[in-house]
Amino acid sequence: MANRTFKVYGQAYASAGDVTAVLTVGGVEVFNSAVNDSTTVRDGQPTATNHLFSFTLDEATTGNLAYSLTATGGELCLGKTEYNGAKIAKISADWITSNIPDETNVSAEAQTHLATELGETALGTDLYNALVAGSVTHASDAQRATIVEALMQPSWTTYVESDDTRVTAQVDGVDMVDWDDDTVNKVNWPILEDGQVFTCTWNHTPDSYINPNMYS
């Protein structure tokens, strides 16, 4: 298994020195150091998306994870998280829409392009050769499943924005207000003052992310 890298964004401010963050995920400390930004003063609701810090988790780490973030030395506003290793389509959505609008009648040219882009190793020799020959006008369920699996592959160079739910959110053990809607709490920005702790249950689902049309 590979390690997935997570990049945490937001803004932080310390009147002197640096803001330090301590993050534990699933009961394991994954970060404990000064954040990259300690100079962005908040004016009203936080809006700056500076890269605060990064951490790694084994790619097999998914599901409902206990999440605990402590800020010391100043204020930390927790914004979006991005990560790599999500499954990204190897062919653009625009090409698929334009060239395979109807799965019951795929042109020979489109089939050859699929074969070339996805490759014999991913498709298997029989399906690859059939696509090159343009004979898969209407793919069977098994063929379609193989094509989709070959199309959607983990990308370790592309970072996607997390669309994971965060529930039972608290700051210093007190329930956060307006945190009862999954759509809202995915993008809420917790604001931590010096010494405060943000906790939640993070439902990390790697192949669910904010921009599904972001292709490599």
Residue, then its C-alpha position, 0 to 999 in steps of 0.5 A: m500500500a502507498n501513503r496518501t498525502f493530505k494538504v490542509y489549508g486555511q489561515a493562522y495568526a500569532s502575534a509573536g512566533d508561530v501557531t503550532a498544530v497537533l493533529t491526531v487521526g484515528g488515534v494516531e498523531v500525524f502532525n505536530s509542528a508549527v504551521n506554514d502560515s502564522t501571519t494572516v490576520r482574520d477579518g470577519q469570516p476566514t477566507a484565506t486558503n494558505h497551505l498550513f501543513s501536510f500529513t500522510l496516511d496509508e491509502a487503506t485508511t478510510g471510513n469513520l476516523a476520530y479527528s482531533l486538531t489542537a492549535t496553540g500559540g495563536e488562532l488557526c482557521l481550518g479550511k479545506t483539505e486536499y489529498n492525492g491517490a483518488k481515482i481520476a479518469k484517464i480520459s477527459a469528460d469532454w471527450i467521453t461526452s462528445n465521443i460516447p454519447d450513446e453506449t449502444n453505438v460507439s464508433a470504431e475511432a472512439q474504440t481505438h482511442l479508448a484502447t490506446e489511452l487505457g492500454e492492453t495491460a489494463l484492458g486485457t488482450d482480448l478486449y484491447n484487440a477488440l477495441v482496436a478492431g472497432s468491434v465492440t460497438h455495444a459493450s457487454d456488462a463485463q466489458r463495460a466494467t473492465i473499461v470503467e476499472a481501467l479508466m478510473q485509476p488512482s492518481w498520485t500527482t493530482y490532488v482533489e478537494s475532500d468532500d467528506t462528511r464531518v459529524t459530532a463536531q465540537v470545540d473543547g467538548v462543546d457542540m458546534v452550532d450549525w453543524d447538523d447538515d452534511t452539505v454545510n459541515k463539509v465546508n464549515w471552517p472551524i476557528l480555533e483560538d490559542g489552546q482550543v481543540f476541534t474534534c469530529t468524526w471524519n468519514h474519509t471516502p477517498d473517491s468522493y471529492i468536490n470536483p468529480n470532473m477534475y481529470s488528469 
